[in-house]
Amino acid sequence: MKISIERAALLRAVARAQSVVERRNTIPILANVLIEAEDDEVRFRATDLDIEVLDRAPAKVERAGATTVNAVTFHEIVRKLPDGALVNLTDDAASGRLTVEAGRSTFALATLPRQDFPVMASSEYASTFEAPAAMLRRLFDKSKFAISTEETRYYLNGVYMHVAEGEEGRVLRCVATDGHRLARIDAGLPEGAAEMPGVIVPRKAVNELRKLLENDEAAIEVSVSDTKIRFATPEITLTSKVIDGTFPDYTRVIPTGNTRRLEVDAADFAKAVDRVATVSSERSRAVKMQLDEDRLILSVNAPDAGNAEEELVVAYSDEKLEIGFNAKYLLEIASQVDRENAVFLFNSSGDPTLMREGSDTSAVYVVMPMRV
């Protein structure tokens, strides 16, 4: 294999591919990126056996071929090459080395045979549809904060993506929960997605997917089967196994009878919570909300550190209420609000609280209270 490629294109492709490689693994080939060159493009493929990223970049291919090289080392070398450099890659199978040349720099990296590299088996996808990058980014960005990190409840370690009945017909919905808070985000159902099976997209795949969704103009081809999900643009393909488990019936925990309504400026609320939480102990981080006529008092009482209190002018006209929440959960939910106002719907101090973004019902959040 012998190719010439611009440093910027090479860096972009290798950076995306190497990010899925596990730093610690017992199978040496999994630390490598597979480089395949033919026609006028070069493909970079990396996997951890659960996720596979395939990235394509234009290149001048003098001699087609393929090899594998340590992904992290290769990425570090390319990153440190000067801007605008033309990079020449030459693979010598006999010596088991890949030569990287740019300007006056030359590196010879150890390679492993491409035959050893595990390529994720292609799947028969039950459903394939196209969705705008901006729509998918909103669905996953607004729900991923609620993904559980508890390994024993593995079926909560991802975002449940499925077709559901919304208020105005069928929607594409993403739900995540860890038992303490829940996020449910809806978007219009893309054409061709109606028959899609519901799948739980793992946390790592959700984080890697973010890199595909930077360009608002891009259309993402989404293919779904019972065991895999694939997101593809002309340059990148991300394939991931889905979590083999049943997501719980989340509709049971979304309260419907909460009538006490608080409307507050989302940015002011988040900043106030952050300020008062400064004195609380890291372990509990409980913030008390005292609600009265058009007035909200946020307070924290940490006997070992001190206490704090802040008052906000809000829209609230129901009976008095005192309720406590984990400060971290409140901050994470408040930071999801794109609109100016956040609307909280309470029932009592012991019941789950519902939060929406103004009058928009396509994003709904639930948070469990704490004793304070």
Buried (B, 14 or more C-beta within 10 A) or exposed (E): BBBBBBBBBBBBBBBBBBBBBBEEEEEEBBBBBBBBBBEEBBBBBBBBEBBBBBBBBBBBBEEEBBBBBBBBBBBEBBEEBEEEBBBBBBBBBEEBBBBBBBEEEEBBBEBBEBEEBBEBEEBEBEBBBEBBBBBBBBBBBBBBBBBBEEEEBBBBBBBBBBBBEBEEEBBBBBBBBBEBBBBBBBBBBBEEBEEBBBBBBBBBBBBBBEBBBEEEEBBBBBBBBEEBBBBBBEBBBBBBBBBEBEBBEBEEEBBEEBEBBBBBBBBBBBBBBBEBBEBBEEEBBBBBBBBBEEEBBBBBBBEEEEEBEBEBEBEBEEEEBEBBBBBBBBBBBBEBBEEEBBBBBBBEBEBBBBBBBBEEEBBBBBBBBBEB
